[in-house]
Amino acid sequence: MRQRLVLPSLLLLLPACIVEAPTSEKSGVSPARSQGKQAGVPNGAILGDLAELQGATFLPPSVTPGDSTQVVLVFRALKATADDWQVFVHVEDADGRQERMNVDHPLRRPTSTWKPGEQIQDSFVVTLPVTWRTRAVNIYVGLWLPRTEERMPIRNPQAVRTDGNNRVLLVQLPVAG
């Protein structure tokens, strides 16, 4: 019940709260907005020669400790591959006080089935632990190959925000409450 009372007021402040990484203008994902309960964040990271991470949506566009947000990643396939890469997702306290959460998972549609030019969506849930007290969380994403533990290199690190370890900072998501 508390979240229902807090969320509408947060949505009015959302454009000032979500921190986006620099992006290409061709991402096709709407920027964060105050209407509705979903926020889109464009990206534009080129992951190896396999895909462009066009962006993501978050529903709701902020989290409260103990609650969840549904995340949908949007990829555009650039080249076919026989390998099945997986998504790694690292959720970190923006102030560095909490231990990192991993939300790694296989893609709903394996990369070995992607065709160049296709747009692929992958969804997952991020649930913030009840014990986390922070103003925001950084959500880093990328692709990795489980059989080799290799991360897909980011080909355009100058155009997107990365940490230098082939992790794309997708968003800094506000934490309510």
NUNUSE-676928 format. One line per 4 residues: number of its first residue (from 1); their letters; for each residue x negated, y, z of N, C-alpha, C. Coordinates in nm, 4 decimals, padded with zeros to 6 digits, m for minus. Atoms other than C-alpha are relative to their C-alpha. Example, Ala and Ser with C-alpha at 12.3 -4.5 7.8 and 13.67 -1.06 7.14 Angstrom:
<recs>
1 = as = m00.0890,m00.1190,00.0000,m01.2300,m00.4500,00.7800,m00.0900,00.1200,00.0000 ~ 00.0820,m00.1190,m00.0060,m01.3670,m00.1060,00.7140,00.0770,00.1090,00.0730
</recs>
This chain:
<recs>
1 = mrqr = m00.0812,m00.1189,00.0000,00.0000,00.0000,00.0000,m00.0862,00.1262,00.0000 ~ 00.0883,m00.1160,m00.0058,m00.2808,00.2408,00.0837,m00.0569,00.0346,m00.1367 ~ 00.0585,m00.0245,00.1318,m00.4337,00.1973,m00.2626,00.0983,00.0737,m00.0903 ~ m00.0988,m00.0671,00.0841,m00.1088,00.3061,m00.4293,00.0083,00.1483,00.0329
5 = lvlp = m00.0046,m00.1403,m00.0382,m00.1176,00.6289,m00.2332,m00.1267,00.0743,m00.0407 ~ 00.1279,m00.0621,00.0309,m00.4857,00.6982,m00.3027,m00.0248,00.0092,m00.1499 ~ 00.0346,00.0096,00.1409,m00.5097,00.5955,m00.6695,00.0485,00.1173,m00.0850 ~ m00.0408,m00.1116,00.0863,m00.2937,00.8694,m00.8298,m00.0853,00.1249,00.0202
9 = slll = 00.0820,m00.1186,m00.0204,m00.4994,01.1445,m00.6664,m00.1408,m00.0203,m00.0553 ~ 00.1317,00.0280,00.0582,m00.8236,00.9744,m00.7746,00.0024,00.0140,m00.1512 ~ m00.0082,m00.0076,00.1456,m00.7036,00.9575,m01.1329,m00.0086,00.1446,m00.0479 ~ 00.0096,m00.1399,00.0384,m00.6739,01.3352,m01.1396,m00.1451,00.0472,00.0011
13 = llpa = 00.1406,m00.0376,m00.0117,m01.0426,01.3581,m01.0432,m00.0911,m00.0843,m00.0865 ~ 00.0822,00.1004,00.0661,m01.1641,01.0671,m01.2567,m00.1004,00.0542,m00.1011 ~ 00.1006,m00.0437,00.0962,m01.3293,01.2537,m01.5458,m00.1246,00.0583,00.0663 ~ 00.1157,m00.0531,m00.0695,m01.5566,01.4218,m01.2917,m00.0738,m00.1079,00.0788
17 = cive = 00.0581,00.1041,m00.0845,m01.6276,01.0913,m01.1119,m00.0761,m00.1062,m00.0779 ~ 00.0684,00.1060,00.0738,m01.7200,00.8329,m01.3745,m00.1206,00.0596,m00.0698 ~ 00.1231,m00.0443,00.0635,m02.0773,00.8754,m01.4860,m00.0261,m00.0920,m00.1174 ~ 00.0208,00.0802,00.1199,m02.1264,00.7584,m01.8424,m00.1427,00.0122,m00.0477
21 = apts = 00.1304,m00.0025,00.0636,m02.4455,00.6677,m02.0179,00.0124,00.0679,m00.1356 ~ m00.0054,m00.0569,00.1345,m02.5370,00.8486,m02.3436,00.0447,m00.1070,m00.0990 ~ m00.0561,00.0974,00.0929,m02.3614,00.6843,m02.6367,m00.0085,00.0491,m00.1427 ~ m00.0148,m00.0393,00.1401,m02.3296,00.6781,m03.0108,00.1435,00.0454,m00.0197
25 = eksg = m00.1343,m00.0509,00.0253,m02.0281,00.8633,m03.1479,00.0875,m00.1012,m00.0718 ~ m00.0746,00.0976,00.0788,m01.9217,00.5560,m03.3488,00.0510,m00.1154,00.0840 ~ m00.0314,00.1137,m00.0863,m01.8346,00.3410,m03.0477,00.1426,m00.0489,m00.0133 ~ m00.1373,00.0448,00.0156,m01.4585,00.3348,m03.1089,00.0727,m00.0234,00.1315
29 = vspa = m00.0644,00.0168,m00.1289,m01.3805,00.3249,m02.7358,00.0271,00.1389,00.0559 ~ m00.0369,m00.1313,m00.0506,m01.1938,00.6189,m02.5827,m00.0796,00.0358,00.1244 ~ 00.0705,m00.0405,m00.1216,m01.3828,00.8208,m02.3210,00.0930,m00.0066,00.1209 ~ m00.0786,00.0034,m00.1223,m01.2724,00.8207,m01.9580,00.1067,00.1089,m00.0068
33 = rsqg = m00.1090,m00.0962,00.0049,m00.9393,00.9946,m01.9172,00.0842,m00.0093,00.1262 ~ m00.0774,m00.0024,m00.1226,m00.7030,01.0928,m01.6416,00.1400,m00.0559,m00.0177 ~ m00.1326,00.0561,00.0176,m00.3798,00.9604,m01.7993,m00.0043,m00.1500,00.0263 ~ m00.0095,00.1442,m00.0201,m00.2662,00.6124,m01.6970,m00.0935,m00.0481,00.1084
37 = kqag = 00.0809,00.0609,m00.1047,m00.4550,00.3703,m01.4781,m00.1216,m00.0705,m00.0569 ~ 00.1137,00.0661,00.0643,m00.7223,00.2555,m01.7240,m00.0951,00.1065,m00.0520 ~ 00.0993,m00.0940,00.0522,m01.0459,00.4295,m01.8164,m00.0909,m00.0730,m00.0966 ~ 00.0913,00.0556,00.0981,m01.2580,00.3646,m02.1249,m00.1335,00.0716,00.0066
41 = vpng = 00.1342,m00.0560,m00.0038,m01.6326,00.4153,m02.1310,m00.0746,m00.0468,m00.1249 ~ 00.0747,00.0393,00.1181,m01.8152,00.4212,m02.4670,m00.1453,m00.0329,00.0357 ~ 00.1385,00.0332,m00.0286,m02.1679,00.2802,m02.4906,m00.0866,00.0136,m00.1244 ~ 00.0825,m00.0070,00.1200,m02.3454,00.1988,m02.8201,m00.1322,m00.0725,00.0073
45 = ailg = 00.1263,00.0750,m00.0110,m02.6286,m00.0254,m02.6953,m00.0069,m00.1072,m00.1078 ~ 00.0237,00.1045,00.0993,m02.7752,m00.2476,m02.9680,m00.0766,m00.1121,00.0712 ~ 00.0564,00.1133,m00.0713,m02.8464,m00.5905,m02.8168,m00.0672,m00.0932,m00.0996 ~ 00.0767,00.0785,00.0971,m03.1235,m00.7547,m03.0175,00.0483,00.0309,m00.1400
49 = dlae = m00.0608,m00.0183,00.1321,m03.0032,m00.8096,m03.3718,00.1375,m00.0645,m00.0038 ~ m00.1262,00.0730,m00.0109,m02.6871,m00.9815,m03.2459,00.1229,00.0886,00.0038 ~ m00.1247,m00.0733,m00.0229,m02.4398,m00.7130,m03.1360,m00.0239,00.1422,00.0474 ~ m00.0071,m00.1319,m00.0618,m02.3531,m00.3579,m03.0437,00.1014,m00.0099,00.1131
53 = lqga = m00.0945,m00.0120,m00.1112,m02.1959,m00.3104,m02.7017,00.0701,00.1336,m00.0199 ~ m00.0693,m00.1240,00.0330,m01.9357,m00.0568,m02.8081,00.0489,00.0735,00.1239 ~ m00.0459,m00.0646,m00.1223,m01.8033,00.0072,m02.4585,00.0795,m00.0948,00.0857 ~ m00.0777,00.0798,m00.0942,m01.5698,m00.1095,m02.1864,00.1191,00.0796,00.0498
57 = tflp = m00.1108,m00.0634,m00.0708,m01.2434,m00.0384,m02.0119,00.0042,m00.0571,00.1413 ~ m00.0111,00.0370,m00.1406,m01.1745,m00.0524,m01.6384,00.1428,00.0248,00.0454 ~ m00.1376,m00.0114,m00.0487,m00.8348,m00.1144,m01.4776,00.0071,m00.0577,00.1398 ~ m00.0028,m00.1463,m00.0027,m00.8128,00.0526,m01.2315,m00.1408,00.0576,m00.0167
61 = psvt = 00.1291,m00.0636,00.0273,m01.0906,00.3051,m01.2978,m00.0832,00.0345,00.1231 ~ 00.0805,m00.0109,m00.1214,m01.2170,00.2976,m00.9383,00.0316,m00.1232,00.0831 ~ m00.0259,00.1148,m00.0860,m01.2421,00.0322,m00.6693,m00.0020,00.0438,00.1456 ~ m00.0017,m00.0171,m00.1441,m01.1767,00.0144,m00.2976,m00.0621,m00.1253,00.0584
65 = pgds = 00.0538,00.1220,m00.0588,m01.3741,m00.2239,m00.0760,00.1105,m00.1026,00.0269 ~ m00.0980,00.1074,m00.0130,m01.1882,m00.5565,m00.0832,00.0913,m00.0147,m00.1205 ~ m00.0849,00.0051,00.1190,m01.0150,m00.4808,m00.4142,m00.0824,m00.0247,m00.1253 ~ 00.0629,00.0369,00.1272,m01.0893,m00.5558,m00.7794,00.0310,00.0997,m00.1093
69 = tqvv = m00.0278,m00.0697,00.1254,m01.1131,m00.3890,m01.1172,m00.0208,m00.0994,m00.1133 ~ 00.0099,00.0847,00.1195,m01.0548,m00.5710,m01.4475,m00.0866,00.0746,m00.1008 ~ 00.0914,m00.0610,00.0957,m01.3366,m00.5011,m01.6942,00.0136,m00.0737,m00.1332 ~ m00.0014,00.0580,00.1344,m01.3098,m00.5568,m02.0701,m00.1149,00.0618,m00.0779
73 = lvfr = 00.1117,m00.0434,00.0838,m01.6337,m00.5363,m02.2694,00.0398,m00.0146,m00.1459 ~ m00.0290,00.0057,00.1432,m01.6091,m00.4638,m02.6428,m00.1332,m00.0041,m00.0751 ~ 00.1203,00.0189,00.0806,m01.8828,m00.5952,m02.8736,00.0366,00.0051,m00.1479 ~ m00.0126,00.0143,00.1450,m01.9281,m00.5641,m03.2508,m00.1159,m00.0873,m00.0443
77 = alka = 00.1036,00.0935,00.0448,m02.1146,m00.8589,m03.4004,m00.0770,00.0607,m00.1169 ~ 00.0860,m00.0510,00.1065,m02.4105,m00.7603,m03.6197,m00.0567,m00.1123,m00.0860 ~ 00.0650,00.1105,00.0689,m02.5579,m01.0984,m03.7140,00.0453,m00.1313,00.0633 ~ m00.0368,00.1326,m00.0520,m02.4661,m01.4653,m03.6787,m00.1177,m00.0607,00.0766
81 = tadd = 00.1027,00.0705,m00.0756,m02.6543,m01.6826,m03.4301,00.0492,m00.1412,00.0329 ~ m00.0351,00.1359,m00.0421,m02.6625,m02.0513,m03.3386,m00.0025,m00.0108,00.1522 ~ 00.0113,00.0029,m00.1453,m02.7345,m01.9652,m02.9741,00.1263,00.0535,00.0665 ~ m00.1122,m00.0492,m00.0802,m02.4689,m01.9140,m02.7087,m00.0534,00.0822,00.1166
85 = wqvf = 00.0434,m00.0941,m00.1018,m02.5755,m01.6080,m02.5144,00.1138,00.0196,00.0997 ~ m00.1002,m00.0285,m00.1022,m02.3951,m01.5230,m02.1909,m00.0152,00.1437,00.0473 ~ 00.0022,m00.1355,m00.0535,m02.3092,m01.1938,m02.0247,m00.0551,m00.0045,00.1418 ~ 00.0344,m00.0193,m00.1404,m02.4942,m01.0902,m01.7127,00.0577,00.1340,00.0424
89 = vhve = m00.0593,m00.1204,m00.0575,m02.3265,m00.8330,m01.4914,m00.0584,00.0159,00.1396 ~ 00.0575,m00.0293,m00.1309,m02.5085,m00.6759,m01.1979,00.0720,00.1220,00.0574 ~ m00.0707,m00.1076,m00.0686,m02.3047,m00.4641,m00.9567,m00.0873,00.0415,00.1184 ~ 00.0916,m00.0490,m00.1028,m02.5244,m00.2468,m00.7359,00.0533,00.1263,00.0650
93 = dadg = m00.0318,m00.1208,m00.0749,m02.4592,00.0112,m00.4672,m00.0810,00.1145,m00.0622 ~ 00.0690,m00.1126,00.0639,m02.5433,00.3464,m00.6306,m00.1058,00.0620,00.0904 ~ 00.0971,m00.0547,m00.0947,m02.7334,00.4426,m00.3154,m00.1023,m00.1036,00.0451 ~ 00.0990,00.1029,m00.0285,m02.9261,00.1128,m00.2931,00.0046,m00.0599,00.1391
97 = rqer = m00.0078,00.0515,m00.1372,m02.7995,00.0069,00.0505,00.0536,m00.1426,00.0086 ~ m00.0615,00.1335,m00.0025,m02.6178,m00.3164,m00.0410,m00.0769,m00.0951,m00.0909 ~ 00.0612,00.1002,00.0866,m02.7394,m00.6406,m00.1941,00.0758,m00.0057,m00.1330 ~ m00.0612,00.0060,00.1324,m02.6746,m00.6753,m00.5690,00.0972,m00.1173,m00.0096
101 = mnvd = m00.0952,00.1071,00.0309,m02.3692,m00.8765,m00.6783,m00.0191,m00.0404,m00.1454 ~ 00.0053,00.0508,00.1372,m02.3938,m01.0975,m00.9876,00.1388,m00.0484,m00.0401 ~ m00.1271,00.0445,00.0552,m02.0830,m01.1463,m01.1997,m00.0286,m00.0595,m00.1384 ~ 00.0405,00.0615,00.1268,m02.2655,m01.3390,m01.4757,00.1049,m00.1034,m00.0415
105 = hplr = m00.0996,00.0971,00.0470,m02.0433,m01.5542,m01.6957,m00.0184,m00.0278,m00.1491 ~ m00.0017,00.0269,00.1440,m02.0141,m01.7277,m02.0327,00.1055,00.0895,m00.0657 ~ m00.0992,m00.0781,00.0743,m01.8359,m01.5174,m02.2930,00.1223,m00.0861,m00.0279 ~ m00.1228,00.0745,00.0317,m01.4757,m01.6164,m02.3569,m00.0078,m00.0603,m00.1397
109 = rpts = 00.0227,00.0517,00.1351,m01.5757,m01.6592,m02.7185,m00.1506,m00.0076,m00.0215 ~ 00.1454,00.0164,00.0108,m01.9268,m01.8050,m02.7609,m00.0597,00.0788,m00.1169 ~ 00.0655,m00.0792,00.1047,m02.1730,m01.5947,m02.9619,m00.0280,m00.0818,m00.1251 ~ 00.0240,00.0835,00.1190,m02.2328,m01.8918,m03.1949,00.1194,00.0010,m00.0955
113 = twkp = m00.1181,m00.0076,00.0873,m01.8804,m01.8311,m03.3343,00.0229,00.1399,m00.0562 ~ m00.0175,m00.1380,00.0457,m01.9225,m01.4560,m03.3963,m00.0398,00.0140,m00.1462 ~ 00.0296,m00.0307,00.1399,m01.9173,m01.3295,m03.7553,m00.0340,00.1492,m00.0102 ~ 00.0393,m00.1410,00.0134,m02.0915,m01.0042,m03.8598,00.1197,00.0900,m00.0313
117 = geqi = m00.1075,m00.0961,00.0193,m01.8569,m00.7053,m03.8387,00.1188,m00.0199,00.0925 ~ m00.1126,00.0265,m00.0896,m01.6130,m00.8691,m03.5967,m00.0129,00.0791,00.1291 ~ m00.0029,m00.0607,m00.1322,m01.5084,m00.6944,m03.2796,00.0454,m00.1085,00.0976 ~ m00.0264,00.1055,m00.0974,m01.5117,m00.9255,m02.9761,00.0200,00.0648,00.1359
121 = qdsf = m00.0249,m00.0499,m00.1347,m01.3649,m00.8566,m02.6330,m00.0268,m00.1105,00.1008 ~ 00.0245,00.0934,m00.1087,m01.4717,m01.0228,m02.3105,00.0469,00.0666,00.1276 ~ m00.0502,m00.0606,m00.1235,m01.2961,m00.9672,m01.9794,m00.0436,m00.0798,00.1222 ~ 00.0353,00.0604,m00.1275,m01.3866,m01.0354,m01.6201,00.0439,00.0954,00.1103
125 = vvtl = m00.0427,m00.0783,m00.1155,m01.3081,m00.9084,m01.2711,m00.1193,00.0264,00.0909 ~ 00.0985,m00.0356,m00.1016,m01.5354,m00.7237,m01.0307,00.0781,00.0263,00.1286 ~ m00.0635,m00.0171,m00.1313,m01.4256,m00.7571,m00.6668,m00.1050,00.0520,00.0971 ~ 00.0938,m00.0619,m00.0926,m01.5988,m00.5289,m00.4213,00.0182,m00.0608,00.1390
129 = pvtw = m00.0125,00.0555,m00.1352,m01.6758,m00.6901,m00.0824,00.0616,00.1011,00.0972 ~ m00.0655,m00.0848,m00.0999,m01.4702,m00.5539,00.2080,m00.1030,00.0795,00.0800 ~ 00.1033,m00.0621,m00.0836,m01.7934,m00.4691,00.3897,m00.0766,00.1129,m00.0689 ~ 00.0764,m00.1033,00.0714,m01.9303,m00.2369,00.1179,00.0557,00.1375,00.0313
133 = rtra = m00.0335,m00.1405,m00.0226,m01.9297,00.1283,00.2158,m00.0975,00.0804,m00.0831 ~ 00.0838,m00.0747,00.0926,m02.0627,00.3323,m00.0718,00.0882,00.0973,m00.0774 ~ m00.0762,m00.0983,00.0783,m01.9575,00.6292,m00.2848,00.0279,m00.0495,m00.1413 ~ m00.0134,00.0480,00.1384,m02.0054,00.4422,m00.6156,m00.0822,m00.1269,m00.0182
137 = vniy = 00.0801,00.1168,00.0376,m02.1348,00.1236,m00.7773,m00.0477,00.0180,m00.1434 ~ 00.0543,00.0030,00.1355,m02.3605,00.0976,m01.0808,00.0275,m00.1386,m00.0564 ~ m00.0251,00.1277,00.0655,m02.2538,m00.1737,m01.3238,m00.0928,m00.0100,m00.1204 ~ 00.0961,00.0276,00.1065,m02.5379,m00.3048,m01.5402,00.0442,m00.1265,m00.0730
141 = vglw = m00.0352,00.1181,00.0792,m02.4735,m00.5498,m01.8256,m00.1061,m00.0268,m00.1054 ~ 00.0866,00.0400,00.1092,m02.6587,m00.7351,m02.0951,00.0315,m00.1445,m00.0364 ~ m00.0165,00.1400,00.0408,m02.6879,m01.0732,m02.2649,m00.1251,m00.0770,00.0391 ~ 00.1128,00.0858,m00.0340,m02.9078,m01.3624,m02.1534,00.0275,m00.1411,m00.0502
145 = lprt = m00.0070,00.1368,00.0513,m02.9814,m01.7129,m02.2780,m00.0365,m00.0944,00.1147 ~ 00.0258,00.0826,m00.1184,m02.9459,m01.9608,m01.9904,m00.1113,m00.1037,m00.0161 ~ 00.1006,00.1070,00.0142,m03.1704,m02.2326,m02.1378,m00.1434,00.0517,00.0071 ~ 00.1351,m00.0581,m00.0061,m03.4702,m01.9934,m02.1523,m00.0121,00.1092,00.1060
149 = eerm = m00.0040,m00.1112,m00.0967,m03.3639,m01.7296,m01.8919,m00.0386,00.1333,m00.0647 ~ 00.0385,m00.1203,00.0745,m03.4453,m01.4709,m02.1628,00.1170,00.0986,m00.0058 ~ m00.0993,m00.1054,00.0196,m03.2607,m01.1372,m02.1692,m00.0124,00.0525,m00.1423 ~ m00.0030,m00.0600,00.1332,m03.1561,m00.9939,m02.5047,m00.0595,00.1406,00.0095
153 = pirn = 00.0587,m00.1352,m00.0061,m03.3724,m00.6863,m02.5729,00.0976,00.1071,m00.0487 ~ m00.0800,m00.1150,00.0420,m03.2050,m00.3471,m02.6054,m00.0830,00.0760,m00.1021 ~ 00.0773,m00.0590,00.1101,m03.3137,m00.2033,m02.9405,00.0030,00.1517,m00.0030 ~ m00.0091,m00.1467,00.0035,m03.2060,00.1568,m02.8793,00.0030,00.0596,00.1415
157 = pqav = m00.0025,m00.0492,m00.1383,m03.3024,00.2362,m02.5176,00.0010,00.1523,00.0113 ~ m00.0021,m00.1466,m00.0029,m03.3429,00.6040,m02.6076,00.1416,00.0548,m00.0143 ~ m00.1367,m00.0468,00.0248,m02.9710,00.6266,m02.6970,00.0982,m00.0387,00.1107 ~ m00.0871,00.0450,m00.1081,m02.8263,00.4522,m02.3902,m00.0805,m00.0010,00.1301
161 = rtdg = 00.0691,00.0002,m00.1287,m02.9061,00.4426,m02.0222,m00.0357,m00.1434,00.0378 ~ 00.0481,00.1323,m00.0390,m03.1169,00.1410,m01.9220,m00.0920,00.0153,00.1202 ~ 00.0941,m00.0038,m00.1113,m03.3416,00.0455,m01.6346,m00.1385,m00.0482,m00.0408 ~ 00.1286,00.0474,00.0481,m03.6304,m00.0730,m01.8550,m00.0162,m00.1508,00.0079
165 = nnrv = 00.0030,00.1460,m00.0118,m03.5486,m00.4403,m01.7838,00.1102,m00.0658,m00.0828 ~ m00.1038,00.0495,00.0907,m03.3039,m00.4944,m02.0716,00.1354,m00.0113,00.0680 ~ m00.1320,m00.0140,m00.0623,m03.0096,m00.3946,m01.8520,00.0558,00.1360,m00.0408 ~ m00.0680,m00.1229,00.0389,m02.7628,m00.1354,m01.9819,00.0848,00.0469,00.1180
169 = llvq = m00.0892,m00.0550,m00.1017,m02.6059,00.0933,m01.7220,00.1306,00.0336,m00.0712 ~ m00.1294,m00.0177,00.0661,m02.2468,00.0615,m01.8364,00.0745,00.1177,00.0606 ~ m00.0767,m00.1050,m00.0662,m02.0944,00.2913,m01.5758,m00.0427,00.0103,00.1462 ~ 00.0041,m00.0165,m00.1445,m02.1193,00.4349,m01.2288,00.1449,00.0194,00.0417
173 = lpva = m00.1426,00.0037,m00.0324,m01.7760,00.3481,m01.0914,00.0224,00.0535,00.1412 ~ m00.0263,m00.0536,m00.1329,m01.6360,00.5523,m00.8006,00.0606,m00.1054,00.0923 ~ m00.0581,00.0879,m00.1020,m01.5506,00.3684,m00.4792,00.0881,00.0870,00.0891 ~ m00.0969,m00.0751,m00.0805,m01.2390,00.4954,m00.3029,00.0021,m00.0528,00.1432
177 = g = m00.0240,00.0457,m00.1369,m01.1692,00.4795,00.0662,m00.1178,00.0099,00.0843
</recs>
